[in-house]
């Protein structure tokens, strides 16, 4: 038990340190994801506070009942006391400019495709092509990107940031489970080296209950990663709604059903074999005895 607890403690410490470094990297290169998972609606004065708990409200663009820890977000995300964490409102303003610029890039691209490949058109397109992906966000609402109205542009702006509540809570649950496992491994290791772990039945029960937590935390991490990159399949280049595959519904359902059936058969076989050998007891290993039982060997020898 002590070895397992020590290994678990070292593993979770490494995971937390890597997560901290990842948070810093996100603050540098994925400002939208950072602002959304922290429900940072507006740019605060540096260093920004970390919202420990709250209820993000997308309608009012506020976090109700927010409990904040001063300076922490700024330190985690920027490693400084003077750099700001850009808020969602300011990010949306930047995205609106890029969407409008992307509309011009799309218009120039159509000219090039239609044979108007003049040096002037090509130069203008090269200057604006970095925002073409933002212009393509309008394809969700109209095929005539160049003629998009203000309502469609605002919808595209709103779509340019992920869903805030799901990101906010997924991130906090993931981090919370991580620190829970840190405390659990630390305490179980302490009790193990003092040879008192067998006396702490409540601790053993907590360890048993906590078995699925690493997998849950990992899945929540995937939610943060995948929801956090929306609306993009390729960041700032290919919107998700334009990268749908050509598979039909029946093709998709058939392949999913095949995977489910195959892995269900494997699960049934595994459970059957585990139960079978557990019922047979340690004797199935061919030692002729139970753990720390020396009498069984003697009896077998006499026979």
ChimeraX attribute file (.defattr): number of C-alpha atoms within 10 A of each C-alpha:
attribute: neighborCount
match mode: 1-to-1
recipient: residues
	/A:1	14
	/A:2	17
	/A:3	11
	/A:4	13
	/A:5	20
	/A:6	17
	/A:7	14
	/A:8	19
	/A:9	21
	/A:10	14
	/A:11	13
	/A:12	19
	/A:13	16
	/A:14	12
	/A:15	14
	/A:16	15
	/A:17	11
	/A:18	12
	/A:19	14
	/A:20	14
	/A:21	14
	/A:22	14
	/A:23	17
	/A:24	20
	/A:25	16
	/A:26	17
	/A:27	22
	/A:28	13
	/A:29	10
	/A:30	15
	/A:31	17
	/A:32	23
	/A:33	23
	/A:34	26
	/A:35	27
	/A:36	23
	/A:37	22
	/A:38	26
	/A:39	27
	/A:40	27
	/A:41	22
	/A:42	16
	/A:43	16
	/A:44	14
	/A:45	15
	/A:46	17
	/A:47	22
	/A:48	26
	/A:49	20
	/A:50	20
	/A:51	19
	/A:52	12
	/A:53	17
	/A:54	17
	/A:55	15
	/A:56	23
	/A:57	14
	/A:58	13
	/A:59	6
	/A:60	9
	/A:61	15
	/A:62	16
	/A:63	19
	/A:64	12
	/A:65	10
	/A:66	14
	/A:67	14
	/A:68	15
	/A:69	13
	/A:70	13
	/A:71	16
	/A:72	18
	/A:73	26
	/A:74	24
	/A:75	19
	/A:76	19
	/A:77	24
	/A:78	22
	/A:79	14
	/A:80	14
	/A:81	14
	/A:82	13
	/A:83	15
	/A:84	17
	/A:85	24
	/A:86	20
	/A:87	20
	/A:88	24
	/A:89	15
	/A:90	13
	/A:91	19
	/A:92	19
	/A:93	12
	/A:94	12
	/A:95	21
	/A:96	20
	/A:97	13
	/A:98	21
	/A:99	25
	/A:100	20
	/A:101	18
	/A:102	27
	/A:103	27
	/A:104	21
	/A:105	27
	/A:106	24
	/A:107	18
	/A:108	24
	/A:109	20
	/A:110	14
	/A:111	16
	/A:112	15
	/A:113	10
	/A:114	9
	/A:115	8
	/A:116	14
	/A:117	15
	/A:118	11
	/A:119	9
	/A:120	10
	/A:121	16
	/A:122	16
	/A:123	13
	/A:124	15
	/A:125	22
	/A:126	13
	/A:127	11
	/A:128	18
	/A:129	21
	/A:130	15
	/A:131	23
	/A:132	25
	/A:133	22
	/A:134	31
	/A:135	29
	/A:136	25
	/A:137	30
	/A:138	28
	/A:139	17
	/A:140	16
	/A:141	16
	/A:142	14
	/A:143	11
	/A:144	13
	/A:145	22
	/A:146	18
	/A:147	12
	/A:148	17
	/A:149	13
	/A:150	9
	/A:151	10
	/A:152	18
	/A:153	20
	/A:154	15
	/A:155	14
	/A:156	24
	/A:157	22
	/A:158	14
	/A:159	16
	/A:160	23
	/A:161	22
	/A:162	22
	/A:163	18
	/A:164	23
	/A:165	19
	/A:166	17
	/A:167	25
	/A:168	23
	/A:169	20
	/A:170	20
	/A:171	20
	/A:172	18
	/A:173	15
	/A:174	22
	/A:175	17
	/A:176	13
	/A:177	18
	/A:178	21
	/A:179	15
	/A:180	15
	/A:181	21
	/A:182	19
	/A:183	14
	/A:184	19
	/A:185	23
	/A:186	17
	/A:187	15
	/A:188	24
	/A:189	22
	/A:190	16
	/A:191	19
	/A:192	18
	/A:193	14
	/A:194	10
	/A:195	12
	/A:196	11
	/A:197	19
	/A:198	12
	/A:199	10
	/A:200	12
	/A:201	10
	/A:202	11
	/A:203	16
	/A:204	14
	/A:205	10
	/A:206	12
	/A:207	15
	/A:208	10
	/A:209	10
	/A:210	14
	/A:211	11
	/A:212	10
	/A:213	15
	/A:214	15
	/A:215	10
	/A:216	14
	/A:217	20
	/A:218	14
	/A:219	14
	/A:220	22
	/A:221	18
	/A:222	15
	/A:223	17
	/A:224	22
	/A:225	14
	/A:226	15
	/A:227	20
	/A:228	23
	/A:229	20
	/A:230	21
	/A:231	22
	/A:232	23
	/A:233	16
	/A:234	13
	/A:235	14
	/A:236	20
	/A:237	17
	/A:238	17
	/A:239	23
	/A:240	16
	/A:241	15
	/A:242	13
	/A:243	11
	/A:244	9
	/A:245	7
	/A:246	7
	/A:247	9
	/A:248	9
	/A:249	8
	/A:250	9
	/A:251	11
	/A:252	11
	/A:253	11
	/A:254	12
	/A:255	10
	/A:256	12
	/A:257	11
	/A:258	12
	/A:259	11
	/A:260	12
	/A:261	11
	/A:262	11
	/A:263	11
	/A:264	12
	/A:265	11
	/A:266	12
	/A:267	12
	/A:268	11
	/A:269	11
	/A:270	12
	/A:271	10
	/A:272	12
	/A:273	12
	/A:274	11
	/A:275	10
	/A:276	11
	/A:277	13
	/A:278	11
	/A:279	10
	/A:280	10
	/A:281	11
	/A:282	14
	/A:283	12
	/A:284	12
	/A:285	11
	/A:286	7
	/A:287	11
	/A:288	17
	/A:289	19
	/A:290	14
	/A:291	9
	/A:292	7
	/A:293	10
	/A:294	11
	/A:295	12
	/A:296	14
	/A:297	13
	/A:298	12
	/A:299	11
	/A:300	10
	/A:301	8
	/A:302	7
	/A:303	5
